[in-house]
């Protein structure tokens, strides 16, 4: 719950519409433990939050139903795919290019890990993985060839300090 000027406002998730003020400290701890290791057992989580495994399962089921937990995924080593080059790319587009067109322009590029609309000079920001700088350059050339894409500004990652 967010308080301001004596008025009480509810906090909602923009993605799910879920009233996030209904999550208690135990729910937040469960989510944190699953973020750390999604394969963690309900029994193990229960030890950390002082609940039985069935009680943890009920809470996780509820968090899934409410859209708080949207899924589980495997975190892979990019080098296993030969991806040794990582970059963040600011995409400058024609002012009339809608977000759906930007998504369409990049969604079939296998090296584009994620794409986000952003506030600021860029229209979107891309997270791109590639085998090397030559492959990154080819990916950027294909993206820049899309009608409506004016230019890109690329920052190549030297090292990753924190990743969650």
C-alpha positions as CSV (number, residue, x, y, z in Angstrom):
1,X,0.0,0.0,0.0
2,X,1.3,3.5,-0.8
3,X,0.4,6.4,1.4
4,X,0.4,10.0,0.3
5,X,-1.1,13.2,1.6
6,X,-3.4,11.3,4.0
7,X,-4.9,9.3,1.2
8,X,-4.5,5.6,0.8
9,X,-3.6,4.3,-2.7
10,X,-3.4,0.7,-3.8
11,X,-0.3,-0.6,-5.6
12,X,-1.1,-2.6,-8.7
13,X,1.2,-4.6,-11.0
14,X,1.1,-2.9,-14.4
15,X,1.4,-6.3,-16.2
16,X,-1.2,-8.3,-14.3
17,X,-3.4,-5.8,-12.6
18,X,-2.8,-7.7,-9.4
19,X,-3.1,-5.7,-6.2
20,X,0.6,-6.1,-5.0
21,X,-0.3,-4.6,-1.6
22,X,-1.9,-8.0,-0.9
23,X,1.5,-9.8,-1.0
24,X,2.8,-10.3,2.5
25,X,6.4,-10.7,3.6
26,X,6.1,-14.5,3.3
27,X,5.0,-14.2,-0.3
28,X,7.8,-11.8,-1.1
29,X,10.4,-14.2,0.5
30,X,8.9,-17.2,-1.5
31,X,9.3,-15.2,-4.7
32,X,12.8,-14.2,-3.8
33,X,13.8,-17.8,-3.1
34,X,12.3,-19.0,-6.4
35,X,14.1,-16.2,-8.3
36,X,17.3,-17.4,-6.7
37,X,16.6,-21.1,-7.7
38,X,13.3,-21.9,-9.4
39,X,14.0,-25.7,-8.9
40,X,14.0,-25.3,-5.1
41,X,11.6,-27.7,-3.4
42,X,8.5,-26.6,-1.5
43,X,10.0,-28.3,1.5
44,X,13.2,-26.3,1.3
45,X,11.2,-23.0,0.8
46,X,9.1,-24.0,3.8
47,X,12.2,-24.2,6.0
48,X,13.1,-20.6,5.1
49,X,9.6,-19.2,5.6
50,X,8.6,-21.5,8.5
51,X,5.7,-23.1,6.6
52,X,4.9,-26.7,5.6
53,X,5.5,-27.8,2.0
54,X,1.8,-28.0,1.3
55,X,1.3,-24.5,2.6
56,X,4.1,-23.2,0.4
57,X,2.6,-25.0,-2.6
58,X,-0.8,-23.3,-2.0
59,X,0.9,-19.9,-1.8
60,X,3.0,-20.6,-5.0
61,X,-0.2,-21.8,-6.8
62,X,-2.0,-18.6,-5.8
63,X,0.9,-16.4,-6.9
64,X,0.9,-18.2,-10.3
65,X,-2.9,-17.8,-10.6
66,X,-2.6,-14.1,-9.8
67,X,0.1,-13.6,-12.4
68,X,2.8,-12.6,-9.9
69,X,4.8,-15.7,-10.9
70,X,4.5,-15.7,-14.7
71,X,6.7,-18.8,-15.4
72,X,9.9,-20.6,-14.8
73,X,12.9,-20.7,-17.0
74,X,16.4,-22.2,-17.5
75,X,19.3,-19.7,-17.4
76,X,21.7,-20.9,-20.1
77,X,25.4,-20.1,-20.6
78,X,25.5,-18.0,-23.8
79,X,28.9,-19.4,-24.6
80,X,27.3,-22.8,-25.0
81,X,25.7,-21.3,-28.1
82,X,28.9,-19.7,-29.2
83,X,27.7,-16.3,-28.1
84,X,30.7,-14.4,-26.8
85,X,29.7,-10.9,-27.7
86,X,26.9,-9.0,-25.9
87,X,25.6,-5.5,-26.6
88,X,22.9,-3.1,-25.7
89,X,21.6,-1.3,-28.8
90,X,19.6,2.0,-28.8
91,X,17.3,1.9,-31.8
92,X,16.4,5.3,-33.3
93,X,13.2,5.0,-35.4
94,X,11.0,7.2,-37.6
95,X,8.6,9.0,-35.3
96,X,5.7,7.3,-36.9
97,X,7.0,3.7,-36.2
98,X,4.7,2.1,-33.6
99,X,6.0,-0.3,-31.0
100,X,4.4,-3.2,-32.8
101,X,6.4,-2.4,-35.9
102,X,9.6,-2.2,-33.9
103,X,8.8,-5.6,-32.4
104,X,8.2,-7.0,-35.9
105,X,11.5,-5.6,-37.1
106,X,13.5,-7.5,-34.5
107,X,11.6,-10.5,-33.3
108,X,13.0,-12.9,-35.9
109,X,16.6,-11.9,-35.2
110,X,17.9,-14.9,-33.1
111,X,20.5,-12.8,-31.3
112,X,18.0,-10.3,-30.0
113,X,17.4,-11.4,-26.4
114,X,15.0,-8.7,-25.5
115,X,13.5,-5.5,-26.9
116,X,12.1,-2.6,-24.9
117,X,10.4,0.7,-25.7
118,X,12.1,3.4,-23.7
119,X,11.8,7.1,-22.8
120,X,14.5,9.4,-24.1
121,X,16.1,9.9,-27.5
122,X,15.9,6.2,-28.5
123,X,12.7,4.6,-29.6
124,X,13.7,1.2,-28.2
125,X,16.6,-0.6,-26.6
126,X,17.7,-4.1,-27.6
127,X,19.8,-6.6,-25.7
128,X,21.7,-8.5,-28.4
129,X,24.0,-11.6,-28.2
130,X,26.3,-12.7,-31.0
131,X,29.2,-15.1,-31.8
132,X,31.6,-12.2,-32.3
133,X,31.6,-8.5,-33.5
134,X,31.3,-9.6,-37.1
135,X,28.1,-11.4,-36.4
136,X,26.9,-8.5,-34.3
137,X,27.6,-6.1,-37.2
138,X,25.6,-8.3,-39.6
139,X,22.7,-8.4,-37.1
140,X,22.8,-4.6,-36.8
141,X,22.9,-4.2,-40.6
142,X,19.8,-6.3,-41.0
143,X,18.0,-4.3,-38.3
144,X,19.0,-1.0,-39.8
145,X,17.8,-2.1,-43.2
146,X,14.2,-2.2,-41.9
147,X,12.1,0.7,-43.2
148,X,11.5,3.1,-40.3
149,X,14.7,2.3,-38.5
150,X,16.9,5.4,-38.8
151,X,20.1,4.4,-36.9
152,X,21.5,2.4,-34.0
153,X,23.9,3.3,-31.2
154,X,25.6,0.2,-29.8
155,X,27.3,-0.3,-26.4
156,X,29.3,-3.6,-26.3
157,X,29.5,-5.3,-23.0
158,X,33.0,-5.8,-21.6
159,X,32.0,-7.7,-18.5
160,X,28.8,-8.4,-16.5
161,X,28.9,-7.3,-12.9
162,X,25.5,-8.4,-11.7
163,X,22.8,-10.6,-13.3
164,X,19.6,-11.8,-11.7
